């Protein structure tokens, strides 16, 4: 019986090895590549573009070099590949649009060598002092049926489980994952600076299986506080207008409970492991919205983690609440000029509890008081309500018909934002509906008008 079991195990593992080395390539590509025929398609111009989704996709790993949407009407805007942002930096009034018109870089990717095998190490601890998060790339995950790997923080409060390379069809008990078009896969991130990876194996392992196991070859990890400060200092920031009046979202839990409650649908995006933007639930169904310049293809959506409840547990306490994380699934529609991407997530039920926001179909009014829940610079959620740059001391609409990528497409305001705030909702304090999708800094800062977004997206929401 022991010999028969060994033969069955080896045969099964050899079959999996053949799949991972080439046999599964076509099936994997079919799942990853999305054609224009599978997406919602609008007319060109200010309407959503047809989506072509090569697996290579765009990879915004550095905010300074991240894709930027071109000026409408330019030759680049007319000839650029659909769904793939270009590197043109837009200008407004003769100057560059400020820092938060590109995905915010919040981490780095590093090479590592960590192996767990059936005749060697069963656990590896990957520690990066001060890092905000750790995201592990498995070059190889080849296990005996019934065995699995876990990734956790040192206390076990966060726990991920993987039993097979998900491209081969993982069971529901396995955690979600992301892909970058190369070999292997990326596990979901662990918040904090340490990830403990453990191989859980069956008893009586045979020597024939010694070549199987787990190999980790890369890690994406968040900046330390010092690295973040150095990076932000190196950029030209023009989005904080006067004093920085943003406050941790949880500080408004009792003083401004309505505004606090409407911050729950706002989430942080972790794009390709090292870049970020802000996004939020739009409507009651499985719909999320962010900026086009954050990502615009299904391939990139599937490389993006969505973090809900990424905020401090109490006002003045830097301890983080437990986040709920899922992965992007499909881009439904995207538009350069109006700088939006609407997409779905893979595990909608896990985020349903956070509620949703709605668009104001009439649009903003001059002088209307607003607030912006956001993940500025990738930090835990803050809300911009007060503003020392406004005469009444609170954020308000300066111009409801402000020039964005085209004439009169934006709403302007002096609410404080930063790189990473891109994709945040600008919410009316009167209706608690969204009047703009934030995308530009510059003081005044600006976002795309909600009435224009509603005209584009009403059939989807």
C-alpha positions as CSV (number, residue, x, y, z in Angstrom):
1,X,0.0,0.0,0.0
2,X,2.8,2.4,0.8
3,X,4.5,1.8,-2.5
4,X,1.1,2.2,-4.4
5,X,0.4,5.4,-2.6
6,X,3.9,6.7,-3.5
7,X,3.4,5.8,-7.1
8,X,0.0,7.6,-7.2
9,X,1.5,10.7,-5.5
10,X,4.5,10.9,-7.9
11,X,2.3,10.4,-11.0
12,X,0.0,13.1,-9.8
13,X,2.8,15.5,-9.1
14,X,4.5,14.8,-12.4
15,X,1.2,15.7,-14.1
16,X,1.0,19.0,-12.2
17,X,4.7,19.7,-13.0
18,X,3.9,19.2,-16.7
19,X,1.0,21.6,-16.4
20,X,3.1,24.3,-14.6
21,X,5.9,24.0,-17.1
22,X,3.7,24.5,-20.2
23,X,0.7,22.3,-20.4
24,X,-1.5,24.9,-18.7
25,X,-0.3,27.9,-20.5
26,X,-3.1,28.1,-23.0
27,X,-5.9,27.7,-20.5
28,X,-4.3,30.2,-18.2
29,X,-4.0,32.7,-21.0
30,X,-7.6,32.2,-21.8
31,X,-8.6,33.1,-18.3
32,X,-6.3,36.1,-18.1
33,X,-6.7,37.7,-21.6
34,X,-9.9,39.6,-22.1
35,X,-11.0,40.6,-25.7
36,X,-13.1,43.6,-26.7
37,X,-16.0,41.3,-27.5
38,X,-16.2,40.3,-23.7
39,X,-16.5,43.9,-22.5
40,X,-18.9,46.8,-22.6
41,X,-18.0,49.0,-25.5
42,X,-18.9,52.6,-26.2
43,X,-18.1,55.1,-28.9
44,X,-14.7,56.7,-29.0
45,X,-14.0,60.2,-27.8
46,X,-15.5,61.1,-24.5
47,X,-17.3,57.7,-24.2
48,X,-15.7,54.5,-23.0
49,X,-13.2,52.8,-25.3
50,X,-13.2,49.3,-26.5
51,X,-11.0,47.3,-24.2
52,X,-8.1,45.2,-25.5
53,X,-6.5,43.4,-22.6
54,X,-3.0,41.9,-23.4
55,X,-1.6,39.9,-20.5
56,X,1.4,42.1,-20.6
57,X,-0.8,45.1,-19.6
58,X,0.5,48.3,-18.1
59,X,2.7,48.1,-14.9
60,X,2.6,51.3,-12.9
61,X,5.4,50.5,-10.4
62,X,6.7,54.1,-10.0
63,X,4.4,57.1,-9.7
64,X,6.9,59.4,-11.4
65,X,6.9,57.1,-14.4
66,X,3.4,55.8,-14.2
67,X,1.1,56.0,-17.2
68,X,-0.6,59.3,-17.7
69,X,-3.6,60.0,-19.9
70,X,-2.9,62.3,-22.9
71,X,-4.6,65.6,-23.7
72,X,-7.8,65.0,-25.7
73,X,-7.4,65.9,-29.3
74,X,-3.7,65.3,-29.4
75,X,-2.2,62.9,-31.9
76,X,-1.2,60.6,-29.1
77,X,-4.7,60.5,-27.8
78,X,-5.9,59.6,-31.2
79,X,-3.4,56.8,-31.9
80,X,-2.7,55.3,-28.4
81,X,-3.6,51.7,-27.9
82,X,-7.0,51.3,-26.4
83,X,-6.9,50.5,-22.7
84,X,-3.2,51.2,-22.3
85,X,-2.3,54.7,-20.8
86,X,0.5,56.6,-22.4
87,X,3.4,58.4,-20.7
88,X,2.3,61.9,-21.8
89,X,2.1,64.3,-18.8
90,X,-1.0,66.5,-19.2
91,X,-0.7,70.2,-18.6
92,X,-3.1,72.8,-17.3
93,X,-2.6,76.6,-17.6
94,X,0.9,76.1,-18.8
95,X,2.0,73.9,-15.9
96,X,2.1,70.3,-15.1
97,X,-0.9,68.7,-13.4
98,X,0.2,68.0,-9.8
99,X,1.4,64.8,-8.2
100,X,-1.8,62.9,-7.7
101,X,-2.5,62.5,-11.4
102,X,-0.5,59.2,-11.4
103,X,-0.6,56.1,-9.2
104,X,1.3,56.6,-6.0
105,X,4.3,54.4,-5.4
106,X,4.2,52.9,-2.0
107,X,6.6,50.0,-2.1
108,X,9.4,48.1,-3.7
109,X,10.0,44.7,-5.1
110,X,12.9,42.6,-3.9
111,X,14.5,39.3,-4.9
112,X,14.6,36.6,-2.2
113,X,15.5,33.0,-2.0
114,X,13.2,31.0,0.4
115,X,12.6,27.3,-0.1
116,X,10.4,24.9,1.8
117,X,10.6,21.2,0.9
118,X,9.6,17.8,2.0
119,X,13.2,17.0,3.1
120,X,14.2,20.4,4.4
121,X,12.8,23.6,6.0
122,X,9.1,23.6,6.8
123,X,8.8,27.3,7.6
124,X,10.3,30.6,6.6
125,X,10.0,34.1,8.2
126,X,10.3,37.1,5.9
127,X,10.9,40.2,7.9
128,X,11.4,43.7,6.5
129,X,11.7,46.1,9.5
130,X,9.1,48.9,9.3
131,X,7.5,47.8,6.0
132,X,3.8,48.6,5.8
133,X,3.0,45.2,4.1
134,X,4.6,42.1,2.7
135,X,3.3,40.4,-0.5
136,X,4.9,37.1,-1.5
137,X,5.5,35.7,-5.0
138,X,5.6,31.9,-5.3
139,X,7.8,30.8,-8.2
140,X,6.8,27.2,-7.4
141,X,4.0,25.7,-5.4
142,X,4.0,21.9,-6.0
143,X,2.5,19.9,-3.1
144,X,1.1,16.5,-2.3
145,X,-2.7,16.5,-2.5
146,X,-4.0,17.4,1.0
147,X,-0.9,19.4,1.8
148,X,-1.0,23.2,1.9
149,X,1.0,26.4,2.7
150,X,-0.1,29.2,5.0
151,X,1.1,32.8,5.2
152,X,0.4,34.7,8.4
153,X,1.6,37.6,10.5
154,X,3.7,36.5,13.6
155,X,0.6,36.4,15.8
156,X,-1.6,34.5,13.3
157,X,-4.3,37.2,13.1
158,X,-4.0,37.3,9.3
159,X,-4.0,33.9,7.7
160,X,-3.8,32.9,4.0
161,X,-3.9,29.4,2.6
162,X,-2.7,27.9,-0.7
163,X,-2.7,24.3,-1.8
164,X,-2.0,24.6,-5.5
165,X,-1.0,27.1,-8.1
166,X,-4.3,28.9,-8.6
167,X,-3.8,29.0,-12.4
168,X,-4.5,25.2,-12.2
169,X,-7.8,25.6,-10.5
170,X,-7.6,26.2,-6.8
171,X,-10.3,25.0,-4.3
172,X,-12.6,27.4,-2.6
173,X,-10.6,26.9,0.7
174,X,-7.6,28.6,-0.9
175,X,-7.1,32.4,-0.6
176,X,-7.2,34.8,-3.4
177,X,-4.2,35.7,-5.5
178,X,-2.9,38.0,-8.2
179,X,-0.8,37.4,-11.3
180,X,1.8,39.5,-13.2
181,X,1.9,37.6,-16.5
182,X,5.1,35.6,-15.6
183,X,5.6,32.3,-13.9
184,X,4.1,31.6,-10.6
185,X,1.7,33.8,-8.7
186,X,1.4,36.5,-6.0
187,X,-0.2,35.7,-2.7
188,X,-2.4,38.3,-1.1
189,X,-0.5,40.8,1.1
190,X,0.0,40.6,4.8
191,X,-0.3,43.9,6.6
192,X,2.8,44.6,8.7
193,X,6.5,44.0,8.2
194,X,6.6,40.2,8.7
195,X,5.2,37.2,6.9
196,X,5.5,33.7,8.2
197,X,5.3,31.0,5.5
198,X,4.7,27.4,6.7
199,X,4.4,24.1,4.8
200,X,1.8,21.9,6.3
201,X,2.5,18.3,5.1
202,X,1.1,14.8,5.6
203,X,2.9,12.2,7.6
204,X,5.2,9.6,6.1
205,X,6.6,11.6,3.2
206,X,8.8,9.5,0.9
207,X,12.2,10.4,-0.4
208,X,11.0,10.3,-4.0
209,X,9.2,13.5,-3.3
210,X,12.2,15.5,-2.2
211,X,12.3,17.7,-5.3
212,X,8.8,19.0,-4.7
213,X,7.8,21.8,-2.4
214,X,7.7,25.6,-2.3
215,X,10.0,28.3,-3.7
216,X,9.6,32.0,-3.0
217,X,11.7,34.1,-5.4
218,X,10.3,37.7,-4.9
219,X,8.6,39.9,-2.4
220,X,6.8,43.2,-2.8
221,X,6.9,45.1,0.4
222,X,5.6,48.5,1.5
223,X,7.8,51.5,2.2
224,X,8.9,52.1,5.7
225,X,7.9,55.5,7.2
226,X,11.3,56.9,6.4
227,X,11.2,55.6,2.8
228,X,7.7,57.0,2.3
229,X,8.8,60.4,3.6
230,X,11.8,60.5,1.3
231,X,9.8,59.5,-1.7
232,X,7.1,62.1,-1.1
233,X,9.7,64.8,-0.5
234,X,11.2,63.9,-3.9
235,X,8.0,64.7,-5.7
236,X,6.5,68.1,-6.5
237,X,3.4,68.1,-4.3
238,X,0.8,70.8,-5.0
239,X,-2.3,69.1,-3.6
240,X,-2.2,70.3,0.0
241,X,-3.6,73.8,-0.1
242,X,-2.2,75.7,2.8
243,X,-2.2,73.7,6.0
244,X,-2.9,70.0,5.7
245,X,-6.4,69.7,7.2
246,X,-7.0,66.0,6.5
247,X,-7.8,64.0,9.6
248,X,-7.9,60.2,10.3
249,X,-11.4,59.0,9.3
250,X,-12.0,57.4,12.7
251,X,-11.7,60.8,14.4
252,X,-15.0,61.7,12.9
253,X,-16.8,58.6,14.2
254,X,-18.7,60.6,16.9
255,X,-18.3,64.2,15.9
256,X,-19.4,63.8,12.2
257,X,-21.0,60.4,12.1
258,X,-22.7,60.9,8.7
259,X,-19.5,61.8,7.0
260,X,-17.7,58.9,8.7
261,X,-20.4,56.4,7.7
262,X,-20.0,57.5,4.1
263,X,-16.3,56.8,4.2
264,X,-16.8,53.0,4.7
265,X,-17.3,52.2,0.9
266,X,-13.9,53.8,0.2
267,X,-11.0,51.4,-0.3
268,X,-7.2,51.4,-1.0
269,X,-5.9,49.8,-4.1
270,X,-2.5,47.9,-4.1
271,X,-1.6,47.8,-7.8
272,X,1.0,45.3,-9.0
273,X,2.4,45.1,-5.5
274,X,4.1,48.5,-5.3
275,X,1.7,51.3,-6.4
276,X,-1.7,52.5,-5.1
277,X,-4.7,54.6,-5.7
278,X,-8.1,55.0,-4.1
279,X,-11.4,53.4,-5.2
280,X,-15.0,53.1,-3.9
281,X,-18.1,51.0,-4.3
282,X,-20.5,52.6,-6.8
283,X,-24.1,51.4,-6.4
284,X,-25.5,48.3,-4.6
285,X,-24.1,45.7,-7.1
286,X,-20.6,44.5,-7.7
287,X,-19.1,47.8,-9.1
288,X,-16.0,49.7,-8.1
289,X,-14.7,52.9,-9.6
290,X,-11.3,54.5,-9.7
291,X,-9.3,56.6,-12.2
292,X,-8.3,55.5,-15.7
293,X,-4.7,56.6,-14.9
294,X,-4.7,54.1,-12.0
295,X,-5.4,51.1,-14.3
296,X,-7.6,50.5,-17.3
297,X,-7.4,46.8,-18.3
298,X,-8.7,43.6,-16.8
299,X,-5.2,42.2,-16.7
300,X,-4.2,45.0,-14.3
301,X,-7.4,44.7,-12.3
302,X,-6.4,41.1,-11.6
303,X,-3.0,42.3,-10.4
304,X,-4.7,44.7,-7.9
305,X,-5.7,44.1,-4.3
306,X,-8.6,46.1,-2.9
307,X,-8.4,46.9,0.8
308,X,-11.5,47.9,2.8
309,X,-11.4,49.1,6.4
310,X,-7.7,50.2,6.1
311,X,-7.8,52.7,8.8
312,X,-6.8,53.4,12.4
313,X,-8.8,51.7,15.2
314,X,-9.2,54.9,17.3
315,X,-8.4,58.6,17.0
316,X,-4.8,59.3,17.8
317,X,-4.0,55.5,17.9
318,X,-1.8,54.3,15.0
319,X,-2.9,50.7,15.5
320,X,-4.6,49.5,12.3
321,X,-8.0,47.9,12.1
322,X,-8.2,44.6,10.4
323,X,-8.6,45.1,6.7
324,X,-10.8,43.0,4.3
325,X,-9.0,42.3,1.1
326,X,-10.1,41.0,-2.3
327,X,-8.9,41.2,-5.9
328,X,-10.1,43.0,-9.0
329,X,-11.9,40.8,-11.5
330,X,-13.0,42.6,-14.7
331,X,-12.9,46.1,-16.2
332,X,-16.4,46.8,-17.5
333,X,-15.7,50.3,-19.0
334,X,-13.0,52.9,-19.0
335,X,-12.4,56.4,-20.4
336,X,-9.3,58.5,-20.9
337,X,-11.0,61.9,-21.1
338,X,-13.2,61.4,-18.1
339,X,-10.5,59.5,-16.3
340,X,-12.6,56.6,-14.9
341,X,-12.4,52.9,-14.8
342,X,-15.3,50.9,-13.5
343,X,-14.6,47.3,-12.5
344,X,-15.8,44.3,-10.5
345,X,-14.1,42.3,-7.7
346,X,-13.7,38.6,-7.3
347,X,-15.2,38.2,-3.9
348,X,-18.1,40.7,-3.7
349,X,-19.7,39.1,-0.7
350,X,-16.7,39.9,1.5
351,X,-17.1,43.6,0.9
352,X,-20.8,44.0,0.7
353,X,-21.0,45.0,4.4
354,X,-19.1,48.3,3.7
355,X,-22.0,49.8,1.8
356,X,-21.9,51.9,-1.3
357,X,-22.0,55.5,-2.6
358,X,-24.2,57.0,-5.4
359,X,-23.6,59.7,-8.0
360,X,-25.3,63.0,-7.8
361,X,-27.1,63.1,-11.2
362,X,-27.4,66.9,-11.2
363,X,-23.8,67.7,-10.4
364,X,-22.1,70.1,-8.0
365,X,-23.2,73.7,-7.2
366,X,-20.8,76.6,-6.6
367,X,-20.2,77.0,-2.9
368,X,-21.6,73.5,-2.0
369,X,-19.8,72.1,1.0
370,X,-18.0,68.8,0.3
371,X,-15.7,66.2,1.9
372,X,-13.2,63.6,0.5
373,X,-12.6,60.2,2.1
374,X,-9.2,59.1,0.7
375,X,-6.0,57.1,1.1
376,X,-3.6,59.9,0.6
377,X,0.0,58.7,0.0
378,X,-1.2,55.2,0.8
379,X,-1.8,56.0,4.4
380,X,-4.8,54.7,6.5
381,X,-8.0,56.4,5.5
382,X,-8.4,60.1,6.2
383,X,-11.2,62.6,5.4
384,X,-10.7,66.1,4.1
385,X,-13.6,68.2,5.5
386,X,-12.0,71.4,6.9
387,X,-10.0,73.7,4.7
388,X,-8.0,76.8,5.7
389,X,-7.9,77.8,2.0
390,X,-11.7,78.3,1.9
391,X,-13.3,81.4,3.3
392,X,-15.8,79.4,5.5
393,X,-13.1,77.1,6.8
394,X,-14.6,74.0,5.2
395,X,-14.1,72.3,1.8
396,X,-16.5,73.7,-0.8
397,X,-16.9,73.7,-4.6
398,X,-15.0,76.6,-6.2
399,X,-16.0,76.0,-9.8
400,X,-18.6,73.4,-10.9
401,X,-17.4,73.7,-14.5
402,X,-13.6,73.5,-14.4
403,X,-11.3,72.3,-17.1
404,X,-9.9,68.8,-16.8
405,X,-8.7,66.7,-19.7
406,X,-11.4,68.6,-21.7
407,X,-13.2,71.9,-21.2
408,X,-15.7,72.0,-18.3
409,X,-15.4,68.3,-17.4
410,X,-14.3,68.9,-13.8
411,X,-15.3,70.4,-10.4
412,X,-12.6,72.3,-8.5
413,X,-12.1,72.7,-4.8
414,X,-9.3,73.3,-2.2
415,X,-9.9,70.2,-0.1
416,X,-6.4,68.7,0.7
417,X,-5.3,65.7,-1.3
418,X,-2.1,64.0,-2.1
419,X,-0.6,61.4,-4.5
420,X,-2.7,58.3,-3.8
421,X,-5.9,60.2,-3.4
422,X,-6.6,59.6,-7.1
423,X,-10.0,57.9,-7.5
424,X,-11.5,59.3,-4.3
425,X,-15.1,60.4,-4.1
426,X,-15.9,64.1,-3.6
427,X,-19.1,64.0,-1.6
428,X,-21.7,66.7,-1.0
429,X,-22.4,67.4,2.7
430,X,-25.9,68.2,1.8
431,X,-26.9,65.1,-0.1
432,X,-24.1,62.7,0.8
433,X,-23.9,61.8,-2.9
434,X,-20.8,61.9,-5.0
435,X,-20.4,65.1,-7.0
436,X,-16.9,64.4,-8.5
437,X,-14.3,61.7,-9.0
438,X,-11.0,63.2,-7.7
439,X,-8.1,63.0,-10.1
440,X,-6.0,66.2,-10.2
441,X,-4.0,68.3,-7.7
442,X,-2.8,71.8,-8.3
443,X,-4.7,74.0,-5.7
444,X,-7.4,74.2,-6.8
445,X,-7.6,70.4,-7.0
446,X,-10.3,68.9,-9.1
447,X,-12.4,65.8,-10.0
448,X,-14.5,64.7,-12.9
449,X,-18.2,65.9,-12.7
450,X,-20.7,63.3,-11.4
451,X,-23.4,64.3,-13.9
452,X,-21.0,63.4,-16.8
453,X,-20.1,60.1,-15.1
454,X,-23.8,59.2,-14.6
455,X,-24.4,59.8,-18.3
456,X,-21.6,57.3,-19.1
457,X,-22.4,54.7,-16.4
458,X,-26.1,54.7,-15.7
459,X,-26.6,51.4,-17.6
460,X,-24.0,49.7,-15.5
461,X,-25.1,50.9,-12.0
